[in-house]
Amino acid sequence: MSRSTPLREVHEALGATLTDFAGWLMPLRYGSESVEHNAVRTAAGLFDLSHMGEIFVTGPEAGQALDYALVGWLSALDVGRARYTMIVNGDGRVLDDLIVYRLATEEFLVVANASNYSMVARELTERAEPYDARVEDRSGSYALVAVQGPKSTEILRTLTDADLDGLKYYAGLPATVAGFEALIARTGYTGEDGFELFVRNEDAVPLWNALTEAGAGLGLIPAGLSARDTLRLEAGMPLYGNELTADLTPFDAGLGRVVRLDKPGDFVGRAALTERAALADQEAGPDGTARRLVGLVARGRRVPRHGYPVTRDGVVVGEVTSGAPSQSLGKPIAMAYVSRSAVEAGGLAVDIRGSHEPVDVVDLPFYRRSK
């Protein structure tokens, strides 16, 4: 049975189409996903992300524990800043991608994906045992609401006296929003500016209502998982289970930059990732084939979808990981793992139910917001 976020009744009252996602009943869309997508690009969208996991790591050696447990150098993170990182197994394969916030000298917040956070909490607990640090999964106590889009600062400013202009990208700030204690973060998963608000479960509904009222005259509308997926796809951002899996290392996904081999001490997966780093320019997949994660733009109207084969001269040379119609480009787009030799040779197509539809390889991301 699917779990519900504290905002379920709000979503039902808004007429949302609800669907199971990673064991949670989540809003897929409230009306038109294209309208929701475009609202985020031009004004603002309001998202319920309460299915995400919140794991706290505290204690005198919390930073060192995370340095050992994750691929990033978290003990070097300044208080108030955040970092994108990953947890891998001993073979360097990705178990989940994470955002870690340093809330205080001895307190970190690890945000994990909904499908993985229980596993992440267990792994962190086990890996932190040799350190003077405590791991606590508080996912059941927190809701997460996000405001994304060019009007997000204007909307949120009416509800808080926090220094939003001084809040940098990949940073977090404890503050009061609409009278409720919150952690305001600025990371985002849409390619637009915006904020994530971590609050207690009991504050989620009144906060949502306050944001809705504050944004009523500025084009703010609720947005569901469908819009979130097309927005992050246009922004070239990976999704665990699609671009990232337990069969891949960070280097395979072109994200070797998150692996800090220069940090002191050992960490889980270091030996395997050191070896893999030596072949980083090959971006070899789990089968040993040299391949790249690339962007594809369809020449026609048919949409490449997850799992569709990428071909060249009728031979399979890769596989689509994510695909959708792009509202911003007006064309179908996709990300795919494709052999390097085929990318360099060109002439690619996607096998869509037996029809080989031509595509062009483009640099990621597909969309960049204007500054």
C-alpha positions in Angstrom: 0.0 0.0 0.0 1.3 3.4 -1.0 2.3 5.9 1.7 0.8 9.4 1.6 2.5 12.7 2.2 1.0 15.3 4.6 -0.4 17.1 1.5 -2.5 14.2 0.1 -5.8 15.9 0.9 -4.7 19.1 -0.6 -3.8 17.3 -3.8 -7.1 15.5 -3.9 -9.0 18.8 -3.4 -7.1 20.3 -6.3 -8.2 17.4 -8.5 -4.7 15.9 -9.0 -4.1 12.6 -10.7 -2.4 10.5 -8.1 0.0 7.7 -8.8 2.3 5.4 -7.0 5.9 6.6 -7.1 8.6 4.7 -5.1 5.9 3.5 -2.7 4.4 6.9 -2.3 1.0 8.2 -3.6 2.1 11.4 -5.4 0.5 13.9 -7.7 1.3 13.1 -11.3 -0.4 16.2 -12.7 -3.2 18.6 -11.6 -4.4 19.3 -15.1 -2.1 19.8 -18.1 1.5 18.8 -17.5 2.5 21.1 -20.4 0.8 24.0 -18.6 2.6 23.1 -15.4 5.9 22.8 -17.2 5.6 26.2 -18.8 4.5 27.8 -15.6 7.8 26.8 -14.0 9.7 28.2 -17.0 7.8 31.5 -17.1 6.5 32.1 -13.6 6.6 29.5 -10.8 5.4 26.0 -9.9 4.7 24.5 -6.4 5.9 21.0 -5.8 5.3 18.4 -3.1 8.6 16.5 -2.6 7.8 15.1 0.8 8.6 11.5 -0.4 12.3 12.4 -0.3 14.4 11.1 2.6 16.0 13.2 5.3 18.8 11.5 7.2 20.8 13.4 9.9 24.4 12.7 10.7 25.6 14.4 13.9 28.6 14.3 16.3 32.2 15.3 16.6 33.2 13.0 13.7 30.2 13.4 11.5 32.2 15.0 8.7 34.8 12.2 8.8 32.1 9.6 8.8 30.5 11.0 5.7 34.0 11.3 4.0 34.3 7.5 4.5 30.7 6.7 3.6 30.3 8.9 0.5 32.4 9.8 -2.6 32.5 13.5 -1.7 34.7 15.5 0.7 32.0 16.5 3.1 34.2 17.5 6.1 35.5 20.4 3.9 32.0 21.7 3.4 31.3 25.1 5.0 28.4 25.5 7.4 25.3 26.6 5.4 26.5 25.1 2.1 25.3 21.9 0.3 27.0 19.4 -2.1 25.8 17.0 -4.7 27.4 13.6 -4.0 26.8 9.8 -4.2 26.9 6.7 -2.1 28.5 3.7 -3.9 29.2 0.1 -3.0 32.7 -1.5 -2.7 32.8 -1.8 -6.5 32.2 1.9 -7.0 28.7 1.3 -8.4 26.1 4.0 -7.5 23.6 3.1 -4.8 22.0 6.6 -4.8 22.8 10.2 -5.6 22.4 12.6 -2.7 22.5 16.2 -1.6 24.3 16.8 1.7 23.8 20.1 3.7 26.1 21.1 6.5 23.7 22.6 9.1 26.3 23.1 11.8 29.9 22.1 12.6 28.7 18.7 13.9 25.4 18.4 12.0 24.7 17.3 8.4 21.5 16.6 6.5 21.6 13.9 3.9 18.7 14.1 1.4 18.2 10.8 -0.4 15.8 9.6 -3.1 12.4 8.2 -2.1 13.1 4.7 -3.3 16.5 4.4 -1.6 16.5 6.4 1.6 15.9 3.4 3.9 18.9 1.7 2.3 21.0 4.8 2.5 20.2 5.2 6.2 21.3 1.6 6.9 24.5 2.0 4.9 25.3 5.2 6.6 24.7 3.7 10.0 27.0 0.8 9.3 29.7 2.9 7.7 29.6 5.4 10.6 30.1 2.8 13.3 33.9 3.4 13.7 33.3 7.2 14.2 32.0 9.4 16.9 28.9 10.1 14.9 25.2 9.3 15.0 22.9 8.5 12.1 19.2 9.2 12.4 16.6 8.7 9.7 14.0 11.4 10.3 12.2 11.1 7.0 8.9 10.4 8.6 9.0 13.7 10.5 9.6 16.2 7.6 7.7 17.5 4.6 9.4 19.1 1.6 7.8 21.7 -0.5 9.5 23.4 -3.5 8.9 26.7 -5.3 10.6 26.7 -8.7 10.7 29.3 -11.4 11.7 32.9 -12.2 9.1 34.4 -9.9 10.0 32.1 -6.9 12.1 34.7 -5.1 9.4 37.3 -5.4 6.8 34.9 -4.0 8.9 33.6 -1.1 10.1 37.1 -0.1 6.5 38.0 0.9 6.6 35.2 3.5 10.0 35.5 5.1 12.6 38.1 6.2 15.4 35.7 5.4 18.2 37.0 3.1 17.1 35.3 -0.1 19.3 37.4 -2.3 22.3 36.3 -0.2 21.4 32.6 -0.3 23.8 31.1 -2.9 23.1 28.2 -5.2 23.7 24.9 -3.2 23.2 26.5 0.2 20.7 26.2 3.0 19.4 28.7 5.6 17.3 28.1 8.7 14.5 30.7 8.7 10.8 31.4 9.5 8.5 31.1 6.5 4.8 32.1 6.9 5.4 31.8 10.6 6.8 28.2 10.5 10.4 27.1 11.1 12.0 25.9 7.9 15.2 25.1 6.3 15.3 27.1 3.0 17.5 25.5 0.5 18.5 26.6 -3.1 19.4 23.6 -5.1 16.6 22.7 -7.6 15.9 20.0 -10.1 14.2 22.0 -12.9 16.8 24.1 -14.5 15.2 27.2 -12.9 16.0 29.2 -9.8 13.9 28.2 -6.8 13.8 27.1 -3.3 13.1 23.9 -1.3 11.5 24.3 2.1 12.0 21.6 4.7 9.3 21.8 7.4 7.6 19.7 10.1 4.8 17.5 8.8 2.2 19.4 10.7 3.3 22.7 9.0 3.1 21.4 5.4 -0.6 22.2 4.7 -0.6 25.8 6.1 2.7 26.5 4.4 1.4 25.2 1.0 -1.7 27.4 1.4 0.4 30.4 2.3 2.6 29.9 -0.7 -0.4 29.4 -3.0 -1.9 32.7 -1.7 1.4 34.6 -2.1 1.8 33.4 -5.6 -1.8 33.8 -6.8 -1.1 37.0 -8.7 2.3 35.9 -10.0 1.3 32.8 -12.0 2.2 30.2 -9.4 0.4 26.9 -9.9 0.8 23.4 -8.4 3.0 21.1 -10.5 3.2 17.3 -10.4 5.8 14.6 -11.1 5.2 14.7 -14.9 6.3 18.3 -15.1 9.1 17.7 -12.7 10.5 15.0 -15.0 10.3 17.0 -18.2 11.9 20.0 -16.5 14.8 18.0 -15.1 15.2 16.2 -18.5 15.5 19.6 -20.3 18.0 20.6 -17.7 20.1 17.4 -18.4 19.8 16.3 -14.7 20.1 12.5 -14.0 17.3 10.5 -12.4 18.3 7.5 -10.2 16.9 4.4 -11.9 17.4 5.9 -15.4 20.7 7.7 -15.9 22.1 6.3 -12.6 21.8 2.7 -11.5 23.6 0.2 -9.4 25.3 -1.1 -12.6 27.1 2.2 -13.2 29.9 4.1 -11.5 29.8 8.0 -11.4 32.4 8.0 -14.2 30.1 5.9 -16.4 27.5 8.7 -16.1 30.0 11.4 -16.9 29.9 12.5 -13.2 33.4 11.6 -12.1 33.8 15.2 -10.9 31.8 14.3 -7.7 34.4 11.6 -6.8 37.0 13.3 -4.6 40.0 11.0 -4.9 42.1 13.8 -3.5 40.5 13.8 0.0 42.5 12.2 2.8 41.8 8.7 4.1 40.0 5.7 2.7 36.3 5.6 1.6 34.0 3.0 0.4 34.7 2.3 -3.3 38.0 4.2 -3.4 40.1 1.4 -4.9 37.6 0.6 -7.6 37.0 4.3 -8.5 40.7 5.0 -8.6 41.1 2.3 -11.2 38.0 3.5 -13.0 39.3 7.1 -13.0 42.3 6.0 -15.0 39.9 5.1 -17.8 37.6 8.1 -17.3 37.9 9.4 -20.8 36.5 6.0 -22.1 33.3 6.2 -20.0 33.0 2.4 -20.2 29.7 0.9 -19.3 29.2 -2.2 -17.2 29.7 -4.5 -20.2 33.1 -2.8 -20.9 31.9 -1.0 -23.9 33.2 2.6 -24.2 30.1 4.8 -24.3 28.8 8.3 -23.4 25.6 9.7 -21.9 24.4 12.1 -24.6 21.5 14.3 -25.4 19.3 13.4 -28.4 16.8 15.6 -30.3 14.4 13.8 -32.6 14.0 15.1 -36.1 10.4 13.9 -36.2 7.5 14.0 -33.8 7.7 10.5 -32.3 9.1 10.4 -28.8 12.1 8.2 -27.7 11.2 6.6 -24.4 13.1 4.9 -21.6 14.5 1.6 -22.7 14.2 2.2 -26.5 17.3 1.0 -28.5 19.6 3.6 -30.1 20.8 2.3 -33.5 23.2 3.1 -36.3 22.7 1.4 -39.7 20.2 -0.9 -38.0 22.7 -2.1 -35.3 22.0 -1.3 -31.7 24.6 1.0 -30.3 22.9 2.3 -27.1 19.8 2.7 -25.1 17.5 5.6 -24.1 17.4 6.3 -20.4 14.8 9.2 -20.4 12.7 10.8 -23.1 9.8 13.2 -23.5 8.4 15.9 -25.6 10.2 19.2 -24.8 7.9 22.1 -24.2 10.9 24.5 -24.4 12.4 23.2 -27.7 9.1 22.1 -29.3 10.7 18.7 -30.2 11.1 15.3 -28.6 14.3 14.9 -26.6 16.1 12.1 -24.8 19.2 11.2 -22.9 20.9 7.9 -23.8 24.0 5.9 -23.3 25.6 5.4 -26.7 28.9 3.9 -27.8 31.5 6.6 -28.3 32.4 5.3 -31.7 28.8 5.6 -32.9 28.4 9.1 -31.4 31.5 10.2 -33.3 30.3 8.5 -36.6 26.8 10.1 -36.4 23.8 8.9 -38.3 21.9 7.7 -35.2 18.3 6.7 -34.8 16.0 5.4 -32.1 14.0 2.2 -32.6 10.5 3.3 -31.8 8.3 0.2 -32.1 10.2 -1.0 -35.2 10.6 2.3 -36.9 14.1 3.8 -36.8 13.5 7.5 -36.2 16.5 9.7 -36.9 18.0 11.8 -34.0 20.7 14.4 -33.6 23.3 14.3 -30.8 23.5 17.6 -28.8 25.3 18.8 -25.8 23.6 18.7 -22.4 21.7 20.4 -21.0 19.0 21.0 -23.6 17.8 24.1 -21.8 19.6 26.9 -19.9 17.7 29.6 -18.2 18.6 33.2 -19.0 20.6 34.9 -16.2 
